[in-house]
Amino acid sequence: GQRQFADLETYAYYYQRKLKLTDREFQQFCEKRMAESATNSGANRAFIAAACHQRGIVLASHDDATTGHVD
């Protein structure tokens, strides 16, 4: 989830404890998540937006932190 944590330290604290990851494992976890996001997020976002638009569904996000995120 993008923007769910205020900073990387908080993200690391949460996931390293939740998943019992070493520092190296956490680094690999982050690299994998970022690669997946780069590969999938644009297409997924476009698909969901189009599906909602076709059905007249208003789409909102609870993770938008700035007006730039909304645009």
Residue pairs with C-beta under 8 A, 6 or more apart in sequence:
1 63
2 37
2 63
3 63
3 64
3 65
3 69
4 63
5 11
5 14
12 26
15 21
15 26
15 29
16 22
16 23
16 26
19 25
19 29
21 29
48 59
49 59
51 57
52 58
52 59
53 59
61 69
61 70
63 69
64 70
